[in-house]
Amino acid sequence: MALAFTSSTAIHTSLSSSSYEQPKVSQLGNFQLLDQPQVPLKALNFSQRRCLVKPLNAEPKRNESIVPSATTIAAPLPEVEEKVEAADYVKLAKELENASPLEIMDKALEKFGNDIAIAFSGAEDVALIEYAHLTGRPFRVFSLDTGRLNPETYQLFDAVEKHYGIRIEYMFPDAVEVQTLVRSKGLFSFYEDGHQECCRVRKVRPLRRALKGLRAWITGQRKDQSPGTRSEIPVVQVDPVFEGLDGGIGSLVKWNPVANVDGKDVWNFLRAMNVPVNSLHSKGYVSIGCEPCTRPVLPGQHEREGRWWWEDAKAKECGLHKGNIKDESVNGNGNSVVQANGSANVADIFDTKDIVTLSRPGIENLLKLEDRREPWLVVLYAPWCRFCQAMEGSYVELAEKLGGSGVKVGKFRADGEQKTFAQQELQLGSFPTILFFPKHSSQPIKYPSEKRDVDSLLAFVNALR
């Protein structure tokens, strides 16, 4: 992977020796835009001042490490504020909870100047760059290049650089680590044993090295990207996982300006500002990562289901934002998200008179029958799974349509203690898994498609009933 930084040259032309003037704000939809962006001014004339952007790779180089990225000449940046205690950032997060992304971005750049950078990879991150551009302040951008991105993603990087007149610095994964992984396990080992190891080599470790050269970073995380894991993201926090320039816990601050913004509003903003976007979005891709691990999102799916689709919903994180993943344990209110055995004390789903709840003995009996009186359609689910929740409406509607048709519609909760059984006997790969039990066959047929809209499911049933 590669990390990149850039410095903005989009400084407002009306520089003078006067003090910083609070800009007027106008409203555009759910976003506030500055009418006349200004920048804080120092004693020296702008044309006489410049600063050298420090390379991201601030850790001591190993013999096999990559060549450090080139430095970039940047516009003058304000001096960095002294390190602030974690409690102060909890207070600041509360103060900025209802602030616009533009206000949050302006505060972040004001506080950290040359020691903060925007993490850039996708749609939300173009919005971050646009917000930074609108503040009129100098800014830096970095990106991770895993070596396995889509061609369209590289084209986006180039378009963004040209649109904003910036240079993105890239950081790549350690060549020896990648070579060792591929030689020992092959190019696609993540399909067999999970994506975490590959992401650790190609993304997490390069990011860790990069952040050691910063005191703060800016991300495009949103709460609605993955409600099961990112629902508690604050707009600013002391990073709970990575270390910054000074080293140790509390040495890095993480800003999430669009944490409280809905995905549709981000896209409204991008269209309104006419900025470059990844062309894959027009082909059904929503959340875009590496090429082998990303695919378009289909009807009835959550946006994160296009990532690492062969794994469970709770595994759909790469480790870059590990500290923002909701704790899978009992919280202070006595409620749990996901317990150690994979079960959860959450409200059940598919709860309707048209859907039969099957117990373990019930599903076992259904498996044993070779001559059923009627066919069955059964969903293997976990109520905490966001992808199961996303298809609840279509499955309930399907059950209503099949009422009186001779096809029984059921559900079997297959997480927790039932998961091993479901994997061994019911073809469970990930949640949800949908099975059709024909009338005159002992073997259930697994629904092969990721399309979970009513019409697609009904076509599957009608073809086999």
C-alpha positions in Angstrom: 0.0 0.0 0.0 1.0 3.5 -0.4 0.5 6.6 1.5 0.5 10.0 0.1 0.5 13.5 1.2 -0.2 16.7 -0.6 -0.1 20.4 0.1 -2.8 22.7 -1.2 -2.0 25.6 -3.4 -5.6 26.8 -3.3 -4.9 29.8 -1.2 -7.2 32.7 -1.5 -5.5 35.6 -3.5 -6.5 38.3 -1.1 -3.6 37.7 1.3 -2.6 40.7 3.5 -1.0 41.3 6.8 -4.3 41.7 8.6 -5.6 39.3 11.2 -7.7 36.3 10.4 -11.3 37.3 9.6 -14.1 34.9 10.4 -15.7 34.0 7.0 -19.4 34.4 6.4 -21.3 31.1 5.9 -24.0 30.3 3.4 -26.1 27.1 3.5 -26.2 24.5 0.7 -28.5 21.6 1.6 -27.0 20.0 4.6 -23.6 21.6 4.0 -22.3 25.0 4.9 -20.0 26.6 2.4 -17.7 29.6 3.0 -18.5 32.6 0.8 -15.0 34.1 1.0 -12.4 31.6 2.3 -9.5 33.3 4.0 -6.3 32.0 5.6 -4.5 33.0 8.8 -1.7 35.3 8.0 1.8 35.6 9.4 4.3 38.4 9.4 6.1 37.4 6.2 4.7 37.9 2.8 3.2 34.7 1.3 5.6 34.7 -1.7 8.6 34.9 0.7 7.5 31.9 2.7 7.4 28.2 2.2 7.7 25.1 4.3 9.1 21.7 3.5 6.5 18.9 3.9 8.0 16.1 6.0 8.0 12.6 4.5 5.4 10.2 6.0 7.8 7.4 6.6 9.3 8.8 9.8 10.3 5.5 11.4 13.9 4.2 11.0 14.2 2.5 7.7 14.9 -1.2 7.5 17.3 -2.5 4.9 14.5 -3.9 2.7 12.2 -0.8 3.1 11.0 1.1 0.1 12.5 4.4 -1.1 11.0 7.3 1.0 8.5 9.4 -0.9 9.7 12.7 -2.3 9.2 15.9 -0.3 6.7 18.5 -1.5 7.0 22.2 -1.4 3.9 23.6 0.4 2.3 26.8 1.3 2.9 28.2 4.8 1.1 26.4 7.6 0.3 27.5 11.1 2.4 26.3 14.0 1.2 23.2 15.7 -0.7 23.5 18.9 0.8 21.8 22.0 -0.3 18.3 22.8 -3.8 18.2 24.4 -5.1 15.7 26.8 -7.7 13.1 25.7 -10.4 14.6 28.0 -10.1 17.9 26.0 -10.9 16.1 22.8 -13.9 14.4 24.3 -15.1 17.9 25.2 -14.2 19.2 21.7 -16.1 16.3 20.1 -19.2 17.3 22.0 -18.8 20.9 21.0 -18.5 20.0 17.3 -21.2 17.3 17.3 -23.6 19.5 15.4 -21.0 21.4 13.4 -20.9 21.1 9.6 -18.1 19.1 8.0 -16.6 22.4 6.8 -16.4 23.8 10.3 -14.8 20.6 11.6 -12.3 20.5 8.8 -11.4 24.2 9.4 -10.8 23.5 13.1 -8.6 20.5 12.3 -6.4 22.3 9.9 -6.2 25.4 12.1 -5.1 23.3 15.1 -2.5 21.1 13.5 -1.3 22.9 10.4 1.6 21.0 8.8 1.3 18.0 11.1 -2.1 16.8 9.9 -3.1 15.1 6.6 -6.2 13.8 4.8 -6.4 10.0 4.3 -7.6 9.6 0.7 -9.0 6.6 -1.1 -12.7 7.0 -2.1 -15.8 9.2 -2.5 -16.0 10.5 1.0 -12.3 11.4 0.8 -12.8 13.6 -2.3 -15.4 15.4 -0.2 -12.8 15.9 2.5 -10.3 17.4 0.0 -13.1 19.7 -1.3 -13.8 20.8 2.3 -10.2 21.4 2.9 -9.9 23.4 -0.3 -12.9 25.5 0.7 -11.3 26.5 4.0 -8.6 28.3 2.0 -6.0 26.7 4.3 -3.0 24.7 3.1 -3.6 21.0 3.5 -1.8 17.7 2.9 -3.2 14.4 1.5 -1.9 10.9 1.6 -3.0 7.6 0.1 -2.3 3.9 0.6 -1.5 2.0 -2.7 -1.8 -1.7 -1.9 -0.6 -2.7 -5.4 -4.0 -4.3 -6.1 -6.3 -1.4 -6.6 -8.7 -1.1 -9.6 -7.4 0.9 -12.6 -10.3 3.3 -12.1 -9.0 4.1 -8.7 -5.6 5.1 -10.0 -7.3 7.2 -12.6 -9.2 8.9 -9.8 -6.0 9.7 -8.0 -4.6 11.4 -11.2 -7.8 13.3 -11.7 -7.9 14.6 -8.2 -4.3 15.8 -8.4 -5.0 17.7 -11.5 -8.4 19.1 -10.3 -6.9 20.6 -7.1 -3.4 21.2 -8.3 -1.9 19.0 -5.6 0.5 16.1 -5.3 -0.5 13.0 -3.4 2.3 11.1 -1.7 2.0 7.4 -1.8 3.3 4.8 0.5 3.6 1.2 -0.6 3.7 -2.0 1.5 7.0 -3.5 2.4 8.2 -5.4 -0.7 9.8 -8.3 1.3 6.6 -8.8 3.4 4.4 -8.9 0.3 6.9 -11.3 -1.4 6.9 -13.6 1.6 3.1 -13.7 1.9 2.5 -14.4 -1.8 5.3 -17.0 -2.1 4.1 -18.9 0.9 0.3 -18.6 0.5 -0.4 -17.5 -3.1 -2.1 -14.5 -4.6 -5.6 -15.2 -3.3 -5.1 -16.8 0.1 -7.6 -14.3 1.6 -10.5 -16.2 0.0 -9.6 -19.2 2.1 -8.4 -17.9 5.5 -9.8 -14.3 5.7 -8.5 -10.9 4.5 -6.9 -9.8 7.7 -3.4 -11.0 7.0 -3.3 -9.5 3.6 -4.7 -6.2 4.8 -2.2 -6.1 7.6 0.7 -6.4 5.2 -0.7 -4.2 2.4 -2.6 -1.5 4.4 -2.2 -1.5 8.2 1.6 -1.6 8.5 2.2 1.0 5.8 -0.4 3.2 7.5 1.2 2.7 10.9 4.6 3.8 9.5 3.0 6.8 7.8 1.1 8.1 10.9 4.4 8.1 12.9 5.2 11.2 10.9 2.0 13.1 11.9 0.3 14.4 15.0 -3.2 14.1 13.5 -5.0 12.6 10.5 -8.4 13.1 8.8 -10.6 10.2 7.6 -13.9 9.8 5.7 -15.5 7.5 8.2 -19.3 7.7 8.5 -21.6 6.1 11.1 -23.9 4.8 8.4 -21.1 3.1 6.5 -21.3 0.1 8.8 -23.8 0.6 11.6 -22.8 -2.6 13.3 -19.2 -1.5 13.7 -18.9 2.3 13.2 -22.0 3.6 14.8 -20.2 5.4 17.6 -17.6 7.3 15.6 -17.0 10.8 17.1 -16.0 13.8 14.9 -12.7 14.1 16.7 -10.9 11.8 19.1 -7.5 10.7 20.4 -6.6 7.8 18.1 -7.0 4.6 20.3 -4.8 2.4 18.0 -2.1 4.3 16.1 0.8 6.4 17.4 1.8 9.8 16.1 5.1 11.7 15.8 5.7 11.9 19.5 5.1 8.2 20.1 3.0 6.5 22.7 -0.8 6.5 23.5 -2.4 9.9 23.0 0.2 11.1 20.5 -2.2 11.1 17.5 -5.5 12.8 17.0 -8.1 11.4 14.5 -10.7 13.7 12.8 -13.8 12.3 11.2 -15.6 15.4 9.7 -18.4 13.5 7.9 -19.1 11.0 10.8 -22.6 12.3 11.2 -23.4 12.8 7.5 -25.6 10.4 5.5 -24.0 8.8 2.5 -26.7 10.3 0.2 -25.8 13.8 1.5 -22.1 13.2 0.7 -23.1 12.4 -2.8 -25.3 15.4 -3.1 -22.3 17.5 -2.1 -20.0 15.9 -4.6 -22.5 16.4 -7.4 -23.1 20.0 -6.3 -19.4 20.8 -6.3 -18.7 18.9 -9.6 -15.6 17.1 -8.3 -13.9 14.0 -9.6 -15.3 10.6 -8.5 -14.4 7.0 -9.1 -16.0 5.8 -12.3 -16.7 2.5 -10.6 -19.5 4.1 -8.6 -21.6 4.3 -11.8 -21.2 0.5 -12.2 -22.8 -0.3 -8.8 -19.7 -0.1 -6.6 -20.3 1.9 -3.4 -17.5 1.0 -0.9 -14.4 0.5 -3.0 -11.2 -1.2 -1.8 -8.8 -3.6 -3.6 -9.9 -5.2 -6.9 -10.0 -8.8 -5.7 -12.0 -7.9 -2.6 -14.6 -5.5 -4.0 -17.6 -6.0 -6.1 -20.8 -4.0 -6.9 -23.6 -3.9 -4.4 -26.8 -5.5 -5.5 -30.5 -4.8 -4.6 -31.3 -5.3 -1.0 -27.6 -5.1 0.1 -25.9 -2.7 2.5 -23.0 -0.7 1.0 -20.3 -2.6 2.9 -21.5 -6.0 1.6 -19.6 -5.3 -1.6 -16.4 -5.7 0.5 -15.0 -9.1 1.5 -18.4 -10.6 0.5 -17.3 -14.2 1.4 -17.0 -13.3 5.1 -19.4 -12.6 7.9 -20.8 -9.1 8.3 -18.9 -8.5 11.6 -15.6 -9.2 9.8 -15.9 -6.5 7.1 -13.2 -4.2 8.5 -9.5 -4.2 7.3 -8.0 -2.9 10.5 -7.4 0.8 9.5 -10.1 1.9 11.9 -9.9 -0.8 14.5 -10.3 1.6 17.3 -13.7 2.7 16.0 -15.2 -0.8 15.8 -18.0 -1.2 18.3 -17.0 -3.4 21.2 -18.5 -6.9 20.7 -19.4 -7.4 24.4 -22.0 -6.4 27.0 -22.1 -2.6 27.4 -22.9 -0.6 30.4 -26.7 -0.8 29.8 -26.7 -4.5 30.0 -27.2 -4.8 26.2 -24.8 -6.7 24.0 -23.8 -6.2 20.4 -22.3 -9.6 19.8 -21.2 -12.0 22.6 -18.2 -14.3 22.5 -20.2 -17.2 21.0 -21.5 -15.0 18.2 -25.0 -14.7 19.6 -26.6 -11.4 20.6 -29.3 -10.0 22.9 -30.9 -8.0 20.1 -34.4 -7.9 18.8 -35.3 -10.7 16.5 -36.0 -10.1 12.8 -38.2 -11.8 10.2 -40.9 -11.7 12.9 -44.2 -12.3 11.1 -47.0 -14.9 11.1 -46.1 -15.8 7.5 -42.6 -17.0 8.5 -42.1 -20.2 10.6 -39.4 -20.1 13.3 -37.5 -23.3 13.1 -35.6 -24.8 16.1 -32.6 -27.0 15.9 -34.7 -30.2 16.0 -37.1 -28.7 13.4 -34.4 -27.9 10.9 -32.8 -31.4 11.5 -36.1 -33.1 10.8 -36.5 -31.0 7.6 -33.1 -32.2 6.5 -34.0 -35.9 7.1 -37.2 -35.8 5.2 -36.9 -37.3 1.7 -40.6 -36.9 0.7 -41.9 -33.6 2.1 -45.5 -32.7 1.8 -44.6 -29.2 0.7 -41.4 -27.4 -0.3 -39.6 -25.0 2.2 -37.7 -21.8 1.8 -35.5 -21.1 4.8 -33.1 -18.2 5.6 -30.2 -18.9 7.9 -29.6 -15.6 9.7 -28.3 -13.7 12.7 -30.4 -10.8 14.0 -27.4 -8.6 14.7 -26.2 -9.0 11.0 -26.7 -5.8 9.1 -27.1 -7.6 5.8 -29.8 -9.9 7.3 -31.5 -6.7 8.5 -31.2 -5.1 5.1 -33.1 -8.0 3.4 -35.8 -8.3 6.1 -38.4 -6.3 4.2 -38.0 -8.2 0.9 -38.1 -11.6 2.7 -41.2 -10.7 4.7 -42.9 -9.5 1.5 -41.9 -12.7 -0.2 -43.5 -14.7 2.6 -46.7 -12.8 2.2 -46.7 -13.4 -1.6 -46.1 -17.2 -1.1 -48.9 -17.5 1.4 -51.4 -20.1 0.3 -49.1 -21.2 -2.6 -48.0 -24.4 -0.9 -44.5 -23.2 -0.2 -43.6 -22.8 3.5 -41.3 -20.0 4.4 -39.1 -20.3 7.5 -36.1 -18.9 9.4 -33.4 -20.5 11.4 -31.1 -18.5 13.6 -27.7 -19.9 12.8 -25.2 -17.9 14.9 -23.7 -18.7 18.3 -23.9 -22.3 19.3 -25.7 -23.2 16.0 -23.1 -21.8 13.7 -20.9 -24.9 13.5 -23.9 -27.1 12.8 -25.1 -24.7 10.1 -21.7 -24.6 8.5 -21.3 -28.4 8.4 -24.9 -29.4 7.6 -26.6 -26.4 6.0 -24.0 -24.9 3.7 -23.7 -21.7 5.8 -21.0 -19.5 4.4 -22.0 -16.1 5.5 -25.1 -14.4 6.8 -27.7 -14.5 5.3 -27.8 -17.9 3.5 -31.0 -18.9 1.8 -32.0 -22.6 1.3 -34.8 -24.2 -0.7 -35.9 -27.6 0.4 -37.7 -29.3 -2.6 -40.7 -31.4 -2.2 -39.2 -34.7 -3.3 -35.5 -34.3 -2.4 -33.5 -34.6 0.8 -30.8 -32.2 -0.3 -31.5 -28.4 0.1 -30.5 -26.1 -2.7 -28.6 -23.0 -1.8 -29.7 -19.7 -3.3 -26.6 -18.7 -5.4 -27.2 -15.1 -6.0 -26.5 -12.0 -3.9 -29.7 -10.3 -5.2 -32.2 -10.4 -2.3 -35.0 -8.3 -3.8 -38.5 -9.9 -3.9 -38.5 -10.6 -7.7 -35.1 -12.4 -7.6 -36.1 -14.5 -4.7 -39.4 -15.3 -6.2 -37.8 -16.3 -9.5 -35.6 -18.8 -7.6 -38.5 -20.3 -5.8 -40.7 -20.6 -8.9 -37.8 -22.3 -10.8 -37.6 -25.1 -8.2 -41.1 -25.5 -6.7 
